[in-house]
């Protein structure tokens, strides 16, 4: 299991939670459950997670879309790329 919080600034942090489950969480086909979140000024602005009935998906700002899970390593890289993108797009807001 991975469970860590990384403080990026006084108002930003990421939380990474991933664990292996005995059976896939339908409709996902892999054996991981996860919740990766980026919180800025008390609001979750980027989140990748999977849940029963929805499967793998990502939230970016106010939009939600499907996410194609490949591996825990790719999940983390994709999530951190979106965090950097959000920071860049919202710098100075």
Residue pairs with C-beta under 8 A, 6 or more apart in sequence:
1 17
1 18
1 19
1 20
2 16
2 17
2 18
2 19
2 72
3 16
3 17
3 18
4 15
4 16
5 13
5 14
5 15
5 16
6 13
6 14
6 15
6 16
7 13
8 14
11 40
11 41
11 42
12 38
12 39
12 40
12 41
12 87
13 38
13 39
14 36
14 37
14 38
14 39
14 79
14 80
14 83
15 35
15 36
15 37
15 39
16 36
16 76
16 79
17 34
17 35
17 36
18 32
18 33
18 34
18 35
18 36
18 72
18 75
19 32
19 33
19 34
20 31
20 32
20 33
21 31
21 32
21 33
22 31
23 31
24 30
24 31
25 33
25 50
25 51
25 52
25 55
26 52
26 53
26 55
27 53
27 54
27 55
28 50
28 55
28 56
28 69
30 69
32 50
32 69
32 72
33 50
34 48
34 49
34 50
34 72
34 75
35 47
35 48
35 49
36 47
36 48
36 49
36 75
36 76
36 79
37 44
37 46
37 47
37 49
38 44
38 45
38 46
38 47
38 79
38 82
38 83
38 86
39 45
40 86
40 90
44 59
45 60
45 61
45 86
45 90
46 58
46 59
46 60
46 61
46 79
46 82
46 83
46 86
47 58
47 59
48 56
48 57
48 58
48 59
48 67
48 75
48 78
48 79
48 82
49 57
49 59
50 56
50 57
50 69
55 66
56 66
56 67
56 68
56 69
57 64
57 65
57 66
57 67
58 64
58 65
58 66
58 67
58 78
58 79
58 82
60 82
60 86
61 86
67 78
69 75
